[in-house]
């Protein structure tokens, strides 16, 4: 929840390639204002790698548009026999992922975060 008078956190995404996978580190707010950049980043990653890991450790806010982008990327990855996983979700972000079932759907197989 945002406090009045405080500036909104900006959205940031950093993508890196690691052994056999792409890692996307998201930060800030994954909301309507970030929808196009978030969706574009996720879809480009799943189009370019069989395994994509999305690190949510620095995500401060996630709403239904962020959830939609994650699920859309998951479906695109599965259609190409790939996988998209979430790791390191905390606090309200983790609670929302759990409430919606997306946390279980995209849980990394080694159990790291979600």
Buried (B, 14 or more C-beta within 10 A) or exposed (E): EEEEEEEEBEBBBEBEEEEEBBBBBBBBBBBEBBBEBBBEBBBBBBEEBEBBBBBBEBBBBBBEBBBBBBBBBBEBBEEEEBBBBBBBBBEEBBEBBEEBEBBEBBBBEEEEBB
